[in-house]
Amino acid sequence: MPRFEKLFEPFDIPPVHLKNRIVMTPLFTGYAHESGEASVLTLEHYRRIAAGGPSMIVVANVSVDPD
């Protein structure tokens, strides 16, 4: 029996269905612009992390709407 078999099993946090149990928590990188907008470096950072296969990535220090 594999040691971490549950890690790769699907998981539900209703209403969200996750393909596995790998989640990246927020991490301050300082890549966003001072205004809080995502920079090209911010987007590239998360693109590379997503390519690794986590089911959920919680982003940090990027504003969606200034209000």
C-alpha positions in Angstrom: 0.0 0.0 0.0 1.5 3.4 -1.0 2.4 5.6 2.0 0.5 8.7 0.8 -2.3 7.2 -1.3 -5.0 9.6 0.2 -2.9 12.6 -1.1 -3.9 11.9 -4.7 -7.6 11.0 -4.0 -10.3 13.5 -5.0 -11.8 15.6 -2.2 -14.9 17.7 -1.9 -15.3 21.0 -0.1 -18.8 21.7 -1.2 -19.5 23.1 -3.7 -15.9 22.7 -4.9 -14.6 19.3 -6.1 -10.8 19.0 -5.9 -8.9 16.5 -8.1 -6.4 15.7 -5.3 -5.6 16.9 -1.8 -2.6 19.0 -2.8 -3.2 22.7 -1.8 -0.7 25.6 -2.0 -1.2 28.0 0.8 -0.6 31.8 0.4 3.1 32.7 0.1 4.4 36.3 0.0 6.8 36.7 -2.9 6.7 40.4 -3.4 6.1 39.9 -7.1 2.9 42.1 -7.4 3.0 45.7 -8.3 2.9 48.3 -5.4 -0.7 49.0 -6.5 -1.6 45.3 -5.7 -2.1 44.3 -9.3 -0.6 41.1 -10.5 2.6 41.5 -12.5 3.9 39.3 -15.3 6.2 37.7 -12.7 3.2 37.0 -10.4 1.3 35.3 -13.2 4.3 33.2 -14.3 4.9 32.1 -10.7 1.4 30.8 -10.4 1.4 29.3 -13.9 4.4 27.2 -13.0 3.0 26.1 -9.7 -0.3 25.1 -11.4 1.6 23.1 -14.0 2.8 20.9 -11.1 -0.8 19.7 -10.4 -2.1 21.0 -7.2 -5.9 21.0 -7.0 -6.1 24.5 -5.3 -3.8 27.5 -5.1 -4.6 30.3 -2.6 -3.0 33.5 -3.9 -1.5 36.2 -1.8 -0.9 40.0 -2.1 -2.9 40.6 -5.3 -6.0 42.7 -5.3 -8.9 41.8 -7.5 -10.8 45.1 -7.1 -9.5 48.3 -5.4 -12.9 48.7 -3.7 
